Amino acid sequence: MTPMLVRAVRIALLAAAFASPPAARSFAARGPSWDPVELVEGVAPVVVEVKGRPRVYFPITAPAPLKVSLTGPARLRVVSRAEVAAGSSAPVSYSVRVDSDGKSIGEVTTTSSPAPGAKRKDGQGAICKSRTLLVEIPAGPHGVTIRTEGAASVLVRLLVASPQRPREARMISLTPVDARRSVTVVEGEKMIPYYTTRVGSPIRFRVIGPTKVELSSRLDFDATMRGSQHYRLALRVSGAAAREESFTTTKALGATYMEAKDRIPSKLDRAVVAVAEGSHDVVVELLGPKSGTAQVRLRIPQPSVGNEE
């Protein structure tokens, strides 16, 4: 390659880099956080077990595409798996196209063969190895349609990532010095410890300030609870007057308790409390409902010096 040609290639690469749309560049600073779409109005989901882990997919065929409403700027990941007859070993060729408001924004044509580590939970047919298509969703609300051709049926899993916010300080979790019990919240591939509080049964933490304490909480749903539920927490710092936090919440779609199969965690609620300099007892207690239970987690920004938990 001649020096002049090398220089031309470098200029072309630089031009391409600076021509990237702002939404795309915002994802490049660090890996995005992907949130699965697990509910589409009027479409029955299909649970696919991938190496024993359940994943929510939606079926599409050539005459019956999948339609969802999304708000950008965002990045959409479409994970597709062709369906074939049980016992089949032949590869399948198919295409997946994503339209936004009637305009194509991404398409892939691929070939895939049955995957030994994936199956429908209901045991129907066989599932092929996954293929992935990434597309950018422009700013604003959009009607997005996912279409397929070539295969009789394709299952698609949708994951959405929004542009990254400015980097936040790394947070560390606090272990209480007194708690009734602990449970593990399983959400996606994360397992996060929480601690149980009910009326008359507070949780006590020890915090060194000055710092800001992030309180994360989830209400326990039992089989009798429907729709939105209300709950209240009290938070006291070194015996000071209690600060009350009231939340209205619903069941979390993708979270479970590892130890309590008869309970379902609510969606995550958060509050932030400033703690002054010195050593403090931070006490968290459920105030209502009287017969309910809630799970609590406390985090603080990682100290720049000193011991880390």
C-alpha positions as CSV (number, residue, x, y, z in Angstrom):
1,M,0.0,0.0,0.0
2,T,1.5,3.4,-1.0
3,P,2.0,6.2,1.5
4,M,-0.7,8.3,-0.2
5,L,-3.2,5.4,-0.1
6,V,-2.5,4.8,3.6
7,R,-3.1,8.5,4.3
8,A,-6.4,8.3,2.4
9,V,-7.6,5.3,4.4
10,R,-6.7,7.1,7.7
11,I,-8.7,10.2,6.7
12,A,-11.7,8.0,5.7
13,L,-11.6,6.2,9.1
14,L,-11.5,9.5,11.0
15,A,-14.3,10.9,9.0
16,A,-16.4,7.8,9.7
17,A,-15.7,8.1,13.4
18,F,-16.8,11.7,13.7
19,A,-19.8,11.1,11.5
20,S,-21.3,8.7,14.0
21,P,-24.6,9.9,15.3
22,P,-24.6,11.3,18.9
23,A,-27.0,8.5,20.1
24,A,-24.5,5.9,18.8
25,R,-21.5,7.6,20.4
26,S,-23.3,7.8,23.8
27,F,-23.2,4.0,23.9
28,A,-19.5,3.7,23.3
29,A,-18.2,5.1,26.6
30,R,-19.0,1.9,28.4
31,G,-21.3,-1.1,27.8
32,P,-25.0,-0.3,27.9
33,S,-27.4,-1.9,30.3
34,W,-29.9,-4.1,28.5
35,D,-33.5,-4.3,29.7
36,P,-35.6,-7.1,28.2
37,V,-39.1,-6.5,26.8
38,E,-41.2,-9.1,28.5
39,L,-44.8,-7.9,27.7
40,V,-46.3,-7.0,24.3
41,E,-50.0,-6.3,24.2
42,G,-52.0,-9.0,22.5
43,V,-49.0,-11.4,22.0
44,A,-48.5,-14.5,24.1
45,P,-44.8,-14.9,25.1
46,V,-42.9,-18.1,24.7
47,V,-40.4,-19.1,27.5
48,V,-37.2,-20.5,26.1
49,E,-34.8,-22.2,28.4
50,V,-31.2,-21.5,27.5
51,K,-28.8,-23.8,29.4
52,G,-31.5,-24.1,32.1
53,R,-32.2,-20.3,32.3
54,P,-35.6,-19.0,31.2
55,R,-35.8,-16.3,28.6
56,V,-38.9,-14.5,27.3
57,Y,-39.3,-14.7,23.5
58,F,-42.2,-13.7,21.1
59,P,-43.2,-15.7,18.0
60,I,-43.2,-14.1,14.5
61,T,-44.1,-15.5,11.1
62,A,-44.1,-13.9,7.6
63,P,-47.8,-13.1,7.8
64,A,-47.7,-12.2,11.5
65,P,-44.9,-9.8,12.4
66,L,-44.4,-8.4,15.9
67,K,-45.3,-4.8,16.6
68,V,-44.1,-2.9,19.7
69,S,-43.9,0.8,20.8
70,L,-40.5,2.1,21.8
71,T,-39.1,5.5,22.7
72,G,-35.7,6.6,21.6
73,P,-32.9,7.5,21.5
74,A,-32.2,3.8,22.3
75,R,-30.5,0.7,20.9
76,L,-32.6,-2.4,20.2
77,R,-31.1,-5.9,20.2
78,V,-33.2,-8.5,18.4
79,V,-32.1,-12.0,19.3
80,S,-33.8,-14.5,17.0
81,R,-34.1,-18.3,17.0
82,A,-35.8,-20.2,14.1
83,E,-38.2,-23.0,15.1
84,V,-37.9,-26.5,13.5
85,A,-39.6,-29.8,14.0
86,A,-38.4,-32.0,16.9
87,G,-35.5,-34.2,15.9
88,S,-34.5,-32.0,12.9
89,S,-30.8,-31.4,12.3
90,A,-30.9,-29.5,9.1
91,P,-29.9,-25.8,9.1
92,V,-32.5,-23.1,8.4
93,S,-32.0,-19.9,6.4
94,Y,-34.1,-16.9,7.3
95,S,-34.1,-13.1,7.5
96,V,-35.2,-10.7,10.1
97,R,-36.0,-7.0,9.3
98,V,-36.8,-4.2,11.7
99,D,-39.0,-1.3,10.6
100,S,-39.6,2.0,12.4
101,D,-42.7,3.8,11.4
102,G,-42.7,1.9,8.1
103,K,-39.1,2.5,7.3
104,S,-36.5,-0.2,7.4
105,I,-33.7,0.5,10.0
106,G,-32.0,-2.9,10.1
107,E,-32.0,-6.3,8.5
108,V,-30.0,-9.6,8.7
109,T,-30.1,-12.7,6.6
110,T,-28.6,-15.8,8.3
111,T,-28.4,-19.6,8.6
112,S,-28.8,-21.4,11.9
113,S,-28.9,-25.0,13.0
114,P,-30.7,-26.6,16.1
115,A,-29.1,-25.7,19.4
116,P,-28.6,-28.5,21.9
117,G,-28.7,-26.1,24.9
118,A,-32.0,-24.4,24.1
119,K,-35.6,-25.6,24.2
120,R,-39.1,-24.3,24.6
121,K,-40.3,-24.7,28.1
122,D,-43.5,-26.2,26.8
123,G,-41.5,-28.9,25.0
124,Q,-42.8,-28.1,21.5
125,G,-40.4,-28.6,18.5
126,A,-36.8,-27.6,18.5
127,I,-35.0,-24.3,18.7
128,C,-32.1,-23.1,16.6
129,K,-29.0,-21.3,17.7
130,S,-29.4,-17.5,18.3
131,R,-28.6,-14.8,15.9
132,T,-28.4,-11.1,16.9
133,L,-29.4,-7.9,15.1
134,L,-28.6,-4.4,16.6
135,V,-30.5,-1.3,15.4
136,E,-30.6,2.3,16.6
137,I,-34.0,3.8,17.5
138,P,-34.2,7.5,16.8
139,A,-35.3,10.1,19.4
140,G,-39.0,10.1,20.2
141,P,-41.8,7.6,20.2
142,H,-41.9,5.0,17.4
143,G,-43.9,2.1,16.2
144,V,-41.4,-0.7,15.6
145,T,-42.2,-3.9,13.6
146,I,-40.1,-7.0,13.5
147,R,-40.6,-9.2,10.4
148,T,-39.2,-12.5,9.2
149,E,-39.0,-14.5,5.9
150,G,-37.7,-17.9,5.0
151,A,-38.6,-19.8,8.2
152,A,-42.0,-21.1,9.1
153,S,-41.7,-19.6,12.6
154,V,-39.0,-17.5,14.4
155,L,-38.8,-16.6,18.1
156,V,-37.4,-13.2,18.9
157,R,-36.2,-11.8,22.2
158,L,-36.1,-8.0,22.5
159,L,-33.7,-6.0,24.7
160,V,-33.5,-2.2,24.9
161,A,-30.6,0.0,26.1
162,S,-30.9,3.7,26.6
163,P,-27.9,6.0,26.1
164,Q,-25.5,5.9,29.1
165,R,-25.8,8.6,31.7
166,P,-22.6,10.2,33.0
167,R,-20.5,7.7,34.9
168,E,-21.6,7.4,38.5
169,A,-19.5,6.7,41.6
170,R,-19.1,3.0,42.3
171,M,-21.5,1.9,45.1
172,I,-20.9,-0.7,47.7
173,S,-23.5,-2.6,49.7
174,L,-23.7,-2.5,53.5
175,T,-24.2,-5.6,55.7
176,P,-26.6,-4.9,58.6
177,V,-25.5,-5.4,62.2
178,D,-29.0,-6.5,63.1
179,A,-31.6,-8.0,60.7
180,R,-34.4,-10.5,61.0
181,R,-33.3,-12.5,57.9
182,S,-31.9,-12.1,54.4
183,V,-33.2,-13.1,51.0
184,T,-31.6,-13.1,47.5
185,V,-33.3,-11.3,44.7
186,V,-32.6,-12.9,41.3
187,E,-33.0,-10.6,38.4
188,G,-31.6,-11.6,35.0
189,E,-28.2,-12.9,35.8
190,K,-27.8,-10.8,39.0
191,M,-28.2,-12.2,42.5
192,I,-28.5,-9.4,45.1
193,P,-28.9,-9.8,48.9
194,Y,-31.7,-7.9,50.6
195,Y,-32.8,-7.8,54.3
196,T,-36.3,-8.3,55.6
197,T,-38.2,-5.8,57.7
198,R,-41.8,-5.8,59.0
199,V,-43.7,-3.6,61.4
200,G,-41.9,-3.9,64.8
201,S,-38.9,-5.6,63.2
202,P,-36.4,-3.0,62.1
203,I,-33.0,-3.4,60.4
204,R,-29.9,-1.7,61.8
205,F,-26.8,-0.6,59.8
206,R,-23.6,1.1,60.9
207,V,-22.6,4.0,58.6
208,I,-19.5,6.3,58.7
209,G,-20.2,9.8,57.4
210,P,-20.2,12.2,55.8
211,T,-21.8,10.2,52.9
212,K,-25.0,9.6,51.1
213,V,-27.0,6.4,51.8
214,E,-29.0,4.9,48.9
215,L,-32.0,3.0,50.2
216,S,-33.4,0.3,47.8
217,S,-36.6,-1.4,48.7
218,R,-39.1,-4.0,47.4
219,L,-42.5,-4.9,48.9
220,D,-43.3,-8.6,49.1
221,F,-46.3,-9.7,47.0
222,D,-48.2,-12.8,48.0
223,A,-50.9,-14.7,46.1
224,T,-53.7,-12.5,47.4
225,M,-52.2,-9.2,46.3
226,R,-53.3,-7.6,42.9
227,G,-52.5,-4.4,41.1
228,S,-50.8,-1.5,42.8
229,Q,-49.9,-1.7,46.4
230,H,-48.8,1.0,48.9
231,Y,-46.1,0.7,51.6
232,R,-44.2,3.0,54.0
233,L,-40.7,2.8,55.4
234,A,-39.2,4.8,58.3
235,L,-35.5,5.6,58.3
236,R,-33.8,6.9,61.4
237,V,-30.2,8.2,61.7
238,S,-28.7,8.0,65.2
239,G,-32.0,8.3,66.9
240,A,-33.1,11.5,65.0
241,A,-36.7,12.0,64.0
242,A,-37.8,9.3,61.5
243,R,-37.9,10.2,57.9
244,E,-40.8,8.4,56.2
245,E,-40.8,7.2,52.6
246,S,-44.0,6.2,50.9
247,F,-44.1,4.1,47.7
248,T,-46.7,2.8,45.3
249,T,-45.5,-0.3,43.4
250,T,-46.5,-3.3,41.4
251,K,-45.0,-6.8,40.9
252,A,-41.6,-7.0,39.2
253,L,-41.9,-8.9,35.9
254,G,-38.3,-10.3,35.8
255,A,-37.4,-10.7,39.5
256,T,-37.8,-13.6,42.0
257,Y,-36.7,-14.5,45.5
258,M,-34.3,-17.5,45.7
259,E,-35.4,-18.5,49.2
260,A,-39.1,-17.5,49.1
261,K,-40.9,-19.2,46.2
262,D,-44.4,-18.1,47.6
263,R,-43.5,-14.4,47.4
264,I,-42.9,-12.1,44.4
265,P,-40.8,-9.0,44.8
266,S,-42.1,-5.6,43.7
267,K,-40.4,-3.3,41.3
268,L,-37.4,-1.5,42.8
269,D,-38.0,1.8,44.8
270,R,-35.2,4.1,45.9
271,A,-34.5,7.0,48.2
272,V,-31.3,8.9,49.1
273,V,-30.4,10.2,52.6
274,A,-27.4,12.4,53.6
275,V,-25.5,11.3,56.7
276,A,-23.3,13.7,58.6
277,E,-19.7,13.2,59.7
278,G,-19.1,10.5,62.3
279,S,-20.4,7.0,63.1
280,H,-24.1,6.5,62.9
281,D,-26.7,3.8,63.5
282,V,-29.1,3.8,60.5
283,V,-32.4,2.0,61.2
284,V,-34.9,1.1,58.6
285,E,-38.4,-0.2,59.5
286,L,-41.6,-1.0,57.6
287,L,-44.5,1.1,58.9
288,G,-47.2,-0.4,56.7
289,P,-49.0,-2.5,55.7
290,K,-49.2,-4.0,59.1
291,S,-49.2,-7.6,57.9
292,G,-46.7,-7.1,55.1
293,T,-43.0,-7.5,54.7
294,A,-40.4,-5.5,52.7
295,Q,-36.9,-6.2,51.6
296,V,-34.2,-3.5,52.0
297,R,-30.7,-2.9,50.7
298,L,-28.4,0.0,51.7
299,R,-25.5,1.2,49.6
300,I,-22.9,4.1,49.9
301,P,-20.4,5.5,47.4
302,Q,-17.1,3.5,47.6
303,P,-14.7,5.4,49.9
304,S,-11.6,6.7,48.1
305,V,-9.4,5.6,51.0
306,G,-9.8,3.0,53.8
307,N,-11.1,-0.5,53.9
308,E,-13.5,-1.7,51.3
309,E,-16.3,-4.2,52.0
